[in-house]
Amino acid sequence: MTESPTVSVSPELLDRALAEEATKKSGLVWVRGTGPARALWHVWHEGAAHVVGDGPGEQPLPGLADGSVAEVTVRSKDKGGRVVGWSAEVTELAPGSEAWEAAVAELKGKRLNAPDAETMTERWARECRVLRLAPRTASTELPDGSLAAVPLPTPATTRHPVPPALPRLLLRGRRGRRA
């Protein structure tokens, strides 16, 4: 009986493979450039995460500049907890370039609820940035302490009191379903 040879795999290679697989499966990644971390939707394409934003109706990409380094935290799709973190080299893809066209073809398929699905790529070329986040190093070590942060201010939240009629409307709806 012959023994199969043992293959030695470095921990760095395993961390990088975990970062790639986790990023591919996660719908959102947390990305921190020079400012606070933001949740960004992305696609994994040709060995890197790609994001589109900074245009009307698209996600903001503050603190992410061409040639800079960003920290990416990948969450578990089912539990939402941190799986792996990795540092990325940020590259802005030039509109119309071969790399831009390939990335945008992937991004277009994942963009939900776009009001202009037919002309979305033209709008991205005119008004948005497409960034490539290429992994440099990965780490599966968990950080010390909590990574919880105060939510970023947004006009989408309100602090108005609940209208007085709302509880009655909600209760009326439940009674109607039981009958």
C-alpha positions in Angstrom: 0.0 0.0 0.0 1.4 3.4 -1.0 1.1 6.4 1.2 -0.1 9.6 -0.3 2.4 12.5 0.1 1.6 15.1 2.7 1.2 18.5 1.3 2.4 21.4 3.5 0.3 24.5 3.2 1.3 27.8 4.8 -1.0 29.5 7.2 -0.8 32.6 5.1 -2.2 30.7 2.1 -5.0 29.2 4.2 -5.9 32.7 5.5 -6.0 34.1 1.9 -8.2 31.2 0.7 -10.6 31.7 3.6 -10.7 35.4 2.8 -11.5 34.7 -0.8 -14.2 32.1 -0.1 -15.8 34.1 2.7 -15.9 37.3 0.6 -17.4 35.4 -2.4 -20.3 34.1 -0.2 -21.0 37.3 1.8 -23.4 39.8 0.4 -21.8 42.7 2.3 -18.3 43.5 3.4 -17.3 46.2 5.9 -14.6 48.5 4.4 -12.6 51.1 6.2 -10.4 53.5 4.3 -9.4 56.7 5.9 -12.8 57.2 7.6 -15.2 55.0 9.4 -16.0 51.5 8.2 -19.0 51.2 5.9 -21.0 48.2 4.7 -20.7 47.8 1.0 -22.2 45.4 -1.5 -19.7 43.9 -3.8 -18.8 41.1 -6.3 -15.8 38.9 -6.3 -14.2 38.9 -9.7 -10.7 37.9 -10.9 -9.2 37.6 -7.4 -10.5 40.8 -5.9 -13.7 42.4 -4.5 -15.2 45.1 -6.7 -17.5 47.9 -5.6 -19.3 50.7 -7.4 -20.4 53.9 -5.8 -20.0 57.7 -5.2 -22.7 58.5 -7.7 -26.4 59.4 -7.5 -28.4 56.5 -6.0 -25.3 54.4 -5.4 -23.4 53.6 -2.2 -20.9 56.1 -0.8 -17.2 55.3 -1.0 -15.6 57.9 1.2 -12.0 57.4 2.3 -11.3 54.9 -0.6 -8.8 56.4 -3.1 -6.8 54.9 -5.9 -3.5 53.6 -4.5 -4.6 53.6 -0.9 -5.0 50.7 1.5 -8.3 49.6 3.0 -9.2 47.2 5.8 -12.0 44.7 4.8 -14.0 42.7 7.3 -16.1 39.9 6.0 -19.2 38.8 7.9 -20.9 35.4 7.9 -23.9 35.3 5.6 -26.0 33.2 8.0 -24.9 34.5 11.4 -23.7 38.0 10.6 -20.5 37.7 12.7 -17.0 38.4 11.7 -15.3 35.6 9.7 -12.1 37.1 8.5 -10.4 40.4 7.9 -8.0 41.4 5.2 -6.1 44.4 4.0 -6.7 45.5 0.4 -5.0 47.6 -2.2 -7.5 50.0 -3.7 -7.4 50.6 -7.5 -9.8 52.7 -9.3 -10.7 51.2 -12.7 -10.8 53.5 -15.7 -14.2 53.7 -17.3 -14.2 51.8 -20.6 -11.1 49.8 -19.9 -11.1 46.1 -20.3 -10.9 45.5 -16.5 -13.7 48.1 -15.9 -16.0 46.4 -18.5 -15.4 42.9 -17.0 -16.0 44.2 -13.4 -19.1 46.2 -14.4 -20.6 43.1 -16.2 -20.4 41.3 -12.9 -21.6 44.2 -10.8 -24.6 44.8 -13.1 -25.9 41.3 -12.4 -25.8 41.9 -8.6 -27.2 45.5 -8.5 -30.7 45.3 -7.1 -33.6 47.8 -7.7 -31.7 50.0 -10.1 -34.2 52.6 -11.6 -32.3 52.6 -14.9 -31.3 49.0 -15.5 -30.9 49.5 -19.2 -28.6 52.5 -19.0 -27.0 51.8 -15.6 -23.5 51.0 -17.0 -23.4 54.3 -19.0 -24.4 56.2 -15.8 -21.7 54.4 -13.8 -19.1 55.4 -16.5 -20.2 59.0 -16.3 -21.0 59.5 -12.6 -19.6 56.7 -10.4 -16.3 55.1 -9.4 -15.6 51.3 -9.8 -13.0 50.2 -7.3 -11.0 47.0 -7.2 -10.0 45.8 -3.7 -7.2 43.3 -4.1 -6.2 41.3 -1.0 -2.7 41.9 0.4 -2.9 40.1 3.7 -5.6 38.1 5.6 -6.0 37.5 9.2 -8.3 35.0 11.0 -7.3 36.2 14.4 -10.1 37.8 16.3 -9.6 41.3 17.6 -9.4 42.2 21.3 -12.6 43.8 22.5 -15.7 44.8 20.6 -15.6 46.3 17.1 -19.0 47.9 17.6 -19.2 51.5 16.5 -21.8 54.3 16.7 -24.0 54.2 13.5 -23.1 56.8 10.9 -25.5 59.7 10.7 -28.0 59.4 7.9 -31.1 61.2 6.7 -32.9 57.9 6.4 -33.6 57.6 10.1 -36.3 59.4 12.0 -37.1 60.0 15.6 -40.7 61.0 15.3 -43.2 59.5 17.8 -45.5 56.7 16.7 -48.8 58.1 15.3 -51.6 57.5 17.9 -53.7 55.5 15.4 -51.0 53.0 14.5 -51.5 50.6 17.4 -55.2 50.4 16.6 -54.5 49.8 12.9 -52.0 47.0 13.7 -54.4 45.3 16.1 -57.3 45.6 13.6 -55.2 43.8 11.0 -54.5 40.8 13.3 -58.2 40.4 14.2 -59.1 40.4 10.5 -56.6 37.6 9.7 -57.9 35.3 12.5 -61.5 35.4 11.3 
